[in-house]
């Protein structure tokens, strides 16, 4: 938790669109452990999603395993899907792209179940691809002022961790 003085200074920087630090550059590499990733995902998924108990396991080579239960079919075992990161985001115009790698034809079956209205804003399913609009997710989190500062965003995985690299410039 930030102290009140530092919190006020950061709020003032945001209010002035970081004018007092124009020209600053910041490069971050953020390794997000599987546990934290799943806490973050759980916090943003809407309760009306037709799946529950969603967990994500980062694997090596830009691969994610997503495990979930179909909400109204509790008698079925959980479904595990493998997704490959196949498109890096270019904020704000290009979303992060993931391609379904397992169970051919499942995307066609899951499409109606995961209709656009059931997905949280910022997520879009198109055939065997899932698109994540990073700018929209940041805006929903109250961080819209950071979007124009992002020069580069790169998302990768290694066993047990999602690696987020970001270059910011004021």
N, C-alpha and C positions, 0 to 999 in steps of 0.2 A: 504494500500500500504506500502511495506517495504522501509525503507531508503536505499540509495545506498550502504552504508557500510555493512549493514546486508544482503542485496541482494548478494553482492560479497562473503561474508562469506558462505552463503548457497550454492551458485554456486560452491565454492571451495570444500565444504563438498561433494557435489554430484559428482564432478569431481574425487575426491579421493575415491569414493565409501564409504564415511563416515569413513575412516580409523582413523581420529583424535578422533573419539568417539566410537571406537570399544568396544563392551560390553554394550553399552547403551540399555535400554529397555524402551519402551513407550507403554502404553495402553490407548486407546482412546475409548470413547463412543460418537458417533456423531449423535444427533437427527436432521434429515433433515426434515424440515417442507414441507408440500405438495406444497406450492408455489415454493420454491427453487427446489424441486425435479422436478417439471414440467418445470422450466426454464432450468435445466440441460438436461433433456430428449429432450426438444425442440432444444437445441443447438447441439445435436449429431445425431438426426434423419436426414437421407438423404432426399433431396427434391423429389426424385423419388419413395419414399415409396408409395404404393397404398392406403394409408390411410392418413387422415389429421386431424387437430384439436385433436391430441392425448393428453389426460390428464390422470394422474394417481392419484388415491385417496387411500392412505394407510388406511386400516381398522384394527380393532383389530384382534388378533390371527393369525398373519403372512399371512394376506390376502391383496391383491391389487385389486382394481377395475380399469380397463382400459377402457376408453371411447374414441371412435374415429369415424370419418365419412369415408365412402368409397369415395375415391377421385373423381371418375367419376360418382358417383350415389348420387349427392347432394340432390335429392328429397327424399331419404330415411332418416329416423331418425338416429341419432348416435347409434352405437352398443356399448353395455357395456358388458365387459367380466370380470369374476372374476377369479383371479389366486391365488393359494396358494403356498407359499414357501415350497418346499418339499425336497430340497437338499441344504445343506450349501456348500459354496465353500471351496476348499483346494487349495490355490494359490501355484503354477501355474497350477496344474494338473487337478483339478476338478472344473467345472463351477457351478455357482449358478443355481439351478433348480427350475422352476415354473411349476405348473400343472394347466391346464385349468379346472375349476370346473363347469362352467355353459354351457348351450346349448350343450348337447351331439351331436356329429357329426359335430359341427361347425369347429373343427380343420381340418377335412377332406375337408370341403368346402374352408376354409381359406388357406389351404396349398398352392395351386397353386397361389393364390393371393399374398401370402407372401413368394414367392419362395426365396431360399437362396440368389440369386443375388439382391433381393430387400431389404433384411435386412442389416443393417449396419454390418461391420466386428465386430466379437465378439458376435453376436447374432445368435442362430440357433434354428429353429423350427423342432421338431421331433414328429409327431403325436400330442398328446394333451399336449406336454411339450415344454417349451421355456427354452433354456439354455443360460446363460450369462457368457461369458469368461472374468472374471474380469481382469486377467493378460493382455489379449489383449486390453481391454478398457484402462487400465493404460498406456500401451505402446503407443496406439494411442494418448493419451493425453500428451505424452512427459514425462511420469513418470515411464519409464521402470526400472530405477535404484531403485525404491521402491519395485518392485516385489520380489526380493530375501530377502528383509527384513521382509516380512509379515510372521509371525509365525501362526497367527490365524485371521480369518475373519468370522464374524457372522452377518447375516442380519436378522432383524426382523421388525415387524410393530406394531404400536399401532394406535389408531384413529388419523388420520391427520399427522402422522409422520413415516418416515422410520428410523429405528435405526441401525446404522452401528457401530459395535464394532470391533476394530482391535488391535492386539498386534504386535508390531514391535521390532526387535532386530538387532543391527549392529554387 
